[in-house]
Amino acid sequence: MQLHANKLRVMWVGPYRVVDESLDVNEELLDHMASQGTLQAVETIVEHRMNTDMHAYEVKVKWLGMEVIGESWEPMKTMSEDVPQLLLQYTNQATDDDFRLAVTSLVEGKSSRNPQQRRD
């Protein structure tokens, strides 16, 4: 008489040796993360450039918890609304006078349009 193996029985194979611990982050995964609507924290602003097609400045953002491949170019206007102090810190170190003027006028213009209410 021959006994058949129980196919519901769990057979543990392992432990496995870790060969590569790096994350396999590719463009498809980054697009998926971007489409999820989750908010990412900005770690730092890396550099800036003028987008000649849009006639507007963009800043390269390093996102908290993301690798270098996850850095992205974001509109300066959006960053001035989301992280104005971080943008000003980066601007103070920048040598591009046109960029500095654009950021300063954008941030100061935003703060003058939204004055704080007085509480009496």
Order of alpha helices (4+ residues) and beta strands (2+ residues): alpha-beta-beta-beta-alpha-alpha-alpha
